[in-house]
Amino acid sequence: MIVGSLFAVLGVPVLPGARCRGRSHLFDEATQGEPATTVAARHRQAVGLCEHCPALAPCSEWYGSLTPSKRPAGVVAGRIPAQSPARGGGGR
């Protein structure tokens, strides 16, 4: 099975040229005990990568097509969604 087919099965978009590749740690939601200042710094870097990403439009379209309950946490398409209490968040 090729990677594109696997992504399609999982519902993950194929985003050629995406600047987030290999840098997922910057986009992840806060981990338990991670200082809010560290999370904010990571997320600023992630948003900066998104701003000039050639895949921003299709990424935004994909994100917008998801129901709120299916949207991933952390930075996606240059957005930092409010963290839900159910995810143990805060500090963003």
DSSP file (Angstrom, degrees, kcal/mol; ACC not computed):
  #  RESIDUE AA STRUCTURE BP1 BP2  ACC     N-H-->O    O-->H-N    N-H-->O    O-->H-N    TCO  KAPPA ALPHA  PHI   PSI    X-CA   Y-CA   Z-CA
    1    1 A M              0   0    0      0, 0.0     2,-0.1     0, 0.0     0, 0.0   0.000 360.0 360.0 360.0 130.2    0.0    0.0    0.0
    2    2 A I     >  -     0   0    0      1,-0.1     4,-2.1     4,-0.0     3,-0.3  -0.404 360.0-110.0 -79.7 160.4    1.4    3.4   -0.9
    3    3 A V  H  > S+     0   0    0      1,-0.2     4,-2.8     2,-0.2     5,-0.2   0.893 116.1  55.0 -58.9 -44.1    1.6    6.2    1.6
    4    4 A G  H  > S+     0   0    0      1,-0.2     4,-2.1     2,-0.2    -1,-0.2   0.887 109.1  48.3 -57.7 -40.4   -1.1    8.3   -0.2
    5    5 A S  H  > S+     0   0    0     -3,-0.3     4,-2.1     2,-0.2    -1,-0.2   0.894 110.8  50.7 -67.2 -39.6   -3.5    5.4    0.0
    6    6 A L  H  X S+     0   0    0     -4,-2.1     4,-2.0     2,-0.2    -2,-0.2   0.928 110.1  49.6 -63.8 -44.3   -2.8    4.8    3.6
    7    7 A F  H  X>S+     0   0    0     -4,-2.8     5,-2.6     1,-0.2     4,-1.0   0.908 109.3  52.6 -59.7 -41.7   -3.4    8.5    4.4
    8    8 A A  H  <5S+     0   0    0     -4,-2.1     3,-0.5     1,-0.2    -1,-0.2   0.905 108.5  49.7 -61.7 -42.3   -6.7    8.4    2.5
    9    9 A V  H  <5S+     0   0    0     -4,-2.1    -1,-0.2     1,-0.2    -2,-0.2   0.882 114.2  45.4 -63.1 -38.7   -7.8    5.4    4.6
   10   10 A L  H  <5S-     0   0    0     -4,-2.0    -1,-0.2    -5,-0.2    -2,-0.2   0.588 114.0-117.5 -82.0 -10.0   -6.9    7.2    7.8
   11   11 A G  T  <5 +     0   0    0     -4,-1.0    -3,-0.2    -3,-0.5    -4,-0.1   0.678  68.9 137.5  81.6  18.0   -8.5   10.5    6.6
   12   12 A V      < -     0   0    0     -5,-2.6    -1,-0.3    -6,-0.2    -2,-0.1  -0.834  53.6-121.7 -98.2 132.1   -5.2   12.4    6.7
   13   13 A P        -     0   0    0      0, 0.0     2,-0.6     0, 0.0    46,-0.0  -0.394  14.4-125.5 -73.0 149.6   -4.6   14.7    3.8
   14   14 A V        -     0   0    0     -2,-0.1   -10,-0.0   -10,-0.1   -11,-0.0  -0.866  31.0-175.8 -90.1 120.5   -1.6   14.3    1.5
   15   15 A L    >   -     0   0    0     -2,-0.6     3,-2.0     3,-0.0    40,-0.1  -0.750  12.1-153.1-125.0  82.6    0.1   17.7    1.6
   16   16 A P  T 3  S+     0   0    0      0, 0.0    -2,-0.0     0, 0.0     0, 0.0  -0.289  82.0  13.6 -56.7 134.4    3.1   17.9   -0.7
   17   17 A G  T 3  S+     0   0    0      1,-0.2    38,-0.3    37,-0.1     2,-0.0   0.515  83.7 166.0  80.0   5.6    5.6   20.4    0.4
   18   18 A A    X   -     0   0    0     -3,-2.0     3,-0.9     1,-0.2    -1,-0.2  -0.317  33.6-146.6 -58.9 131.4    4.1   20.8    3.9
   19   19 A R  T 3  S+     0   0    0      1,-0.2    -1,-0.2    30,-0.2    31,-0.1   0.571  91.5  69.6 -77.2  -9.1    6.5   22.7    6.1
   20   20 A C  T >   +     0   0    0      2,-0.1     3,-2.7    29,-0.1    -1,-0.2   0.661  68.4 118.8 -82.3 -16.1    5.4   20.7    9.2
   21   21 A R  T <  S+     0   0    0     -3,-0.9     0, 0.0     1,-0.3     0, 0.0  -0.268  86.9   7.4 -56.3 128.4    6.9   17.4    8.0
   22   22 A G  T 3  S+     0   0    0      1,-0.0    -1,-0.3     3,-0.0     3,-0.1   0.492 118.5  79.2  79.0   3.3    9.5   16.2   10.4
   23   23 A R    X>  +     0   0    0     -3,-2.7     3,-2.0     1,-0.1     4,-0.6   0.006  45.0 131.1-128.3  28.0    8.5   18.9   12.9
   24   24 A S  H >>  +     0   0    0      1,-0.3     4,-1.2     2,-0.2     3,-1.0   0.779  63.0  71.3 -57.5 -28.3    5.4   17.5   14.5
   25   25 A H  H 34 S+     0   0    0      1,-0.3    -1,-0.3     2,-0.2     3,-0.1   0.802  94.2  55.5 -59.9 -28.2    6.7   18.2   18.0
   26   26 A L  H <4 S+     0   0    0     -3,-2.0    20,-0.3     1,-0.2    -1,-0.3   0.806 110.8  44.4 -71.8 -28.2    6.2   21.9   17.4
   27   27 A F  H << S+     0   0    0     -3,-1.0    48,-2.1    -4,-0.6    -2,-0.2   0.606  88.6 110.3 -93.5 -15.6    2.5   21.4   16.5
   28   28 A D  S  < S-     0   0    0     -4,-1.2    46,-0.2    46,-0.2     3,-0.1  -0.178  73.3-105.2 -65.0 153.0    1.5   19.0   19.3
   29   29 A E        -     0   0    0     44,-0.2    -1,-0.1     1,-0.2    44,-0.0  -0.228  55.6 -71.2 -67.7 167.8   -0.8   20.0   22.1
   30   30 A A        -     0   0    0     60,-0.1     2,-0.2     1,-0.1    -1,-0.2  -0.300  47.8-135.7 -61.7 141.4    0.7   20.6   25.6
   31   31 A T    >   -     0   0    0     -3,-0.1     3,-2.3     1,-0.1     2,-0.1  -0.645  39.5 -78.8 -93.7 159.2    2.0   17.6   27.4
   32   32 A Q  T 3  S+     0   0    0      1,-0.3    -1,-0.1    -2,-0.2    57,-0.0  -0.353 118.3   9.3 -59.7 127.9    1.2   17.1   31.1
   33   33 A G  T 3  S+     0   0    0      1,-0.3    -1,-0.3    -2,-0.1     3,-0.0   0.386  89.5 140.4  84.4  -3.4    3.6   19.3   33.2
   34   34 A E    <   -     0   0    0     -3,-2.3    -1,-0.3     1,-0.1     5,-0.0  -0.581  60.4-109.6 -73.4 129.2    5.0   21.2   30.2
   35   35 A P    >>  -     0   0    0      0, 0.0     4,-2.1     0, 0.0     3,-0.6  -0.304  17.8-127.7 -61.2 140.0    5.4   24.9   31.1
   36   36 A A  H 3> S+     0   0    0      1,-0.3     4,-2.7     2,-0.2     5,-0.2   0.832 109.5  57.6 -57.6 -34.4    3.0   27.2   29.3
   37   37 A T  H 3> S+     0   0    0      2,-0.2     4,-1.9     1,-0.2    -1,-0.3   0.870 106.5  48.6 -66.8 -35.4    5.9   29.3   28.1
   38   38 A T  H <> S+     0   0    0     -3,-0.6     4,-2.4     2,-0.2    -2,-0.2   0.913 112.1  48.4 -68.2 -43.6    7.4   26.3   26.4
   39   39 A V  H  X S+     0   0    0     -4,-2.1     4,-2.7     1,-0.2     5,-0.2   0.936 111.4  50.2 -61.5 -46.9    4.1   25.4   24.7
   40   40 A A  H  X S+     0   0    0     -4,-2.7     4,-2.1     1,-0.2    -1,-0.2   0.891 110.6  49.6 -60.5 -40.8    3.6   29.0   23.6
   41   41 A A  H  X S+     0   0    0     -4,-1.9     4,-1.9     2,-0.2    -1,-0.2   0.916 112.1  47.6 -65.7 -43.6    7.1   29.2   22.1
   42   42 A R  H  X S+     0   0    0     -4,-2.4     4,-2.3     1,-0.2    -2,-0.2   0.934 112.9  48.8 -60.9 -46.0    6.6   25.9   20.2
   43   43 A H  H  X S+     0   0    0     -4,-2.7     4,-2.7     1,-0.2    -1,-0.2   0.842 106.8  55.0 -67.6 -34.0    3.3   27.0   18.9
   44   44 A R  H  X S+     0   0    0     -4,-2.1     4,-2.1    -5,-0.2    -1,-0.2   0.918 109.7  48.3 -62.8 -41.7    4.6   30.4   17.7
   45   45 A Q  H  X S+     0   0    0     -4,-1.9     4,-2.0     2,-0.2    -2,-0.2   0.922 111.9  49.5 -62.3 -43.7    7.2   28.5   15.7
   46   46 A A  H  X S+     0   0    0     -4,-2.3     4,-2.2   -20,-0.3    -2,-0.2   0.926 110.5  48.6 -62.4 -46.4    4.5   26.2   14.3
   47   47 A V  H  X S+     0   0    0     -4,-2.7     4,-2.1     1,-0.2    -1,-0.2   0.888 109.1  54.8 -62.3 -38.6    2.3   29.1   13.3
   48   48 A G  H  X S+     0   0    0     -4,-2.1     4,-0.7     1,-0.2    -1,-0.2   0.884 107.8  49.0 -62.2 -38.9    5.3   30.8   11.6
   49   49 A L  H >< S+     0   0    0     -4,-2.0     3,-0.6     1,-0.2    -1,-0.2   0.902 110.7  50.9 -65.4 -40.7    5.9   27.7    9.5
   50   50 A C  H >< S+     0   0    0     -4,-2.2     3,-1.8     1,-0.2    -2,-0.2   0.865  97.0  68.7 -64.7 -36.7    2.3   27.5    8.5
   51   51 A E  H 3< S+     0   0    0     -4,-2.1    -1,-0.2     1,-0.3    -2,-0.2   0.812 113.0  28.2 -55.6 -33.2    2.2   31.2    7.4
   52   52 A H  T << S+     0   0    0     -4,-0.7    -1,-0.3    -3,-0.6    -2,-0.2   0.079  90.9 130.1-116.4  22.3    4.5   30.5    4.5
   53   53 A C    X   -     0   0    0     -3,-1.8     3,-1.4     1,-0.1     4,-0.3  -0.613  54.1-145.5 -82.9 132.7    3.6   26.9    3.8
   54   54 A P  T 3  S+     0   0    0      0, 0.0     3,-0.2     0, 0.0   -36,-0.1   0.675 101.7  53.0 -68.5 -14.5    2.7   25.9    0.2
   55   55 A A  T 3> S+     0   0    0    -38,-0.3     4,-2.1     1,-0.2     5,-0.2   0.261  76.0 105.7-101.6  11.4    0.2   23.4    1.6
   56   56 A L  H <> S+     0   0    0     -3,-1.4     4,-2.9     1,-0.2     5,-0.2   0.909  76.7  51.6 -61.1 -44.4   -1.7   25.9    3.9
   57   57 A A  H  > S+     0   0    0     -4,-0.3     4,-2.3    -3,-0.2    -1,-0.2   0.953 114.3  40.4 -62.4 -51.6   -4.8   26.2    1.7
   58   58 A P  H  > S+     0   0    0      0, 0.0     4,-2.4     0, 0.0    -1,-0.2   0.854 115.7  52.9 -67.0 -30.2   -5.5   22.4    1.4
   59   59 A C  H  X S+     0   0    0     -4,-2.1     4,-2.7     2,-0.2    -2,-0.2   0.929 110.5  47.0 -66.4 -44.7   -4.6   21.9    5.0
   60   60 A S  H  X S+     0   0    0     -4,-2.9     4,-2.7    -5,-0.2    -1,-0.2   0.897 111.8  51.1 -62.7 -40.5   -7.1   24.7    6.0
   61   61 A E  H  X S+     0   0    0     -4,-2.3     4,-1.3    -5,-0.2    -2,-0.2   0.927 111.6  47.1 -63.1 -44.9   -9.7   23.2    3.8
   62   62 A W  H >X S+     0   0    0     -4,-2.4     4,-0.6     2,-0.2     3,-0.6   0.941 112.9  48.6 -61.3 -48.0   -9.2   19.7    5.4
   63   63 A Y  H >< S+     0   0    0     -4,-2.7     3,-1.2     1,-0.2    -2,-0.2   0.913 110.5  51.3 -59.7 -43.7   -9.3   21.1    8.9
   64   64 A G  H 3< S+     0   0    0     -4,-2.7    -1,-0.2     1,-0.2    -2,-0.2   0.744 103.3  59.8 -65.9 -23.4  -12.4   23.1    8.1
   65   65 A S  H << S+     0   0    0     -4,-1.3    -1,-0.2    -3,-0.6     2,-0.2   0.635  89.4  90.5 -80.2 -13.1  -14.1   19.9    6.8
   66   66 A L  S << S-     0   0    0     -3,-1.2     5,-0.1    -4,-0.6    -3,-0.0  -0.570  82.9-116.3 -84.4 144.9  -13.8   18.1   10.1
   67   67 A T    >>  -     0   0    0     -2,-0.2     3,-2.1     1,-0.1     4,-0.8  -0.477  36.1-106.7 -69.8 152.4  -16.4   18.2   12.8
   68   68 A P  G >4 S+     0   0    0      0, 0.0     3,-0.7     0, 0.0    -1,-0.1   0.842 120.8  55.7 -51.8 -36.0  -15.1   19.9   15.9
   69   69 A S  G 34 S+     0   0    0      1,-0.2    -3,-0.0     3,-0.0    -2,-0.0   0.707 108.7  48.1 -71.5 -17.3  -14.9   16.6   17.7
   70   70 A K  G <4 S+     0   0    0     -3,-2.1    -1,-0.2     2,-0.1    -4,-0.0   0.498  84.9 111.0 -98.3  -6.8  -12.7   15.1   15.0
   71   71 A R  S << S-     0   0    0     -4,-0.8    -8,-0.0    -3,-0.7     2,-0.0  -0.490  71.3-118.4 -73.2 134.9  -10.2   18.0   14.8
   72   72 A P        -     0   0    0      0, 0.0     2,-0.1     0, 0.0    -1,-0.1  -0.338  26.8-115.9 -69.8 153.7   -6.8   17.3   16.1
   73   73 A A  S    S+     0   0    0      7,-0.1   -44,-0.2     2,-0.1     2,-0.1  -0.408  76.4  37.9 -82.6 164.8   -5.4   19.2   19.0
   74   74 A G  S    S-     0   0    0      7,-0.2     2,-0.4   -46,-0.2   -46,-0.2  -0.466 109.8 -20.2  90.3-166.0   -2.4   21.5   18.8
   75   75 A V        +     0   0    0    -48,-2.1     2,-0.4     5,-0.2     5,-0.2  -0.656  64.7 168.9 -82.8 128.4   -1.6   23.8   15.9
   76   76 A V  B >   -A   79   0A   0      3,-2.0     3,-1.9    -2,-0.4    -2,-0.1  -0.987  67.0  -8.5-140.6 129.5   -3.2   22.9   12.6
   77   77 A A  T 3  S-     0   0    0     -2,-0.4     3,-0.1     1,-0.3    -1,-0.1   0.836 129.3 -55.0  55.6  36.4   -3.3   25.1    9.5
   78   78 A G  T 3  S+     0   0    0      1,-0.3     2,-0.4   -32,-0.1    -1,-0.3   0.603 114.0 119.1  75.9  11.1   -1.8   27.9   11.4
   79   79 A R  B <   -A   76   0A   0     -3,-1.9    -3,-2.0    -5,-0.1    -1,-0.3  -0.851  51.5-157.9-111.9 145.0   -4.5   27.8   14.0
   80   80 A I        -     0   0    0     -2,-0.4    -5,-0.2    -5,-0.2     3,-0.1  -0.864  24.1-153.4-117.4  93.7   -4.3   27.2   17.7
   81   81 A P        -     0   0    0      0, 0.0    -7,-0.2     0, 0.0     2,-0.1  -0.286  29.3 -92.2 -66.9 152.6   -7.7   26.0   18.7
   82   82 A A        -     0   0    0      1,-0.1     2,-0.4    -9,-0.1     7,-0.0  -0.410  45.6-117.5 -60.5 136.3   -8.9   26.5   22.2
   83   83 A Q        -     0   0    0     -2,-0.1    -1,-0.1    -3,-0.1     9,-0.1  -0.630  25.4-129.2 -81.3 132.1   -8.1   23.5   24.3
   84   84 A S    > > -     0   0    0     -2,-0.4     3,-1.5     1,-0.1     5,-1.3  -0.524  13.4-124.3 -80.2 147.9  -11.0   21.7   25.7
   85   85 A P  G > 5S+     0   0    0      0, 0.0     3,-1.8     0, 0.0    -1,-0.1   0.825 110.7  65.6 -57.9 -30.5  -11.2   20.9   29.4
   86   86 A A  G 3 5S+     0   0    0      1,-0.3    -3,-0.0     2,-0.1    -2,-0.0   0.772  98.5  53.1 -64.2 -24.7  -11.7   17.2   28.5
   87   87 A R  G < 5S-     0   0    0     -3,-1.5    -1,-0.3     0, 0.0     3,-0.1   0.379 117.2-114.2 -91.8   4.1   -8.2   17.2   27.0
   88   88 A G  T < 5 +     0   0    0     -3,-1.8    -2,-0.1    -4,-0.2    -5,-0.0   0.761  65.8 150.9  76.2  23.8   -6.7   18.5   30.2
   89   89 A G      < +     0   0    0     -5,-1.3     2,-0.2   -57,-0.0    -1,-0.1   0.037  10.8 125.5 -87.2-169.3   -5.7   21.8   28.6
   90   90 A G        +     0   0    0     -3,-0.1   -60,-0.1   -54,-0.0    -6,-0.1  -0.715  46.0  75.2 140.3 169.6   -5.2   25.2   29.7
   91   91 A G              0   0    0     -2,-0.2   -51,-0.1     1,-0.1   -52,-0.0   0.522 360.0 360.0  76.5   4.0   -2.4   27.7   29.4
   92   92 A R              0   0    0     -9,-0.1    -1,-0.1   -53,-0.1   -12,-0.0   0.391 360.0 360.0-112.1 360.0   -2.9   28.4   25.7
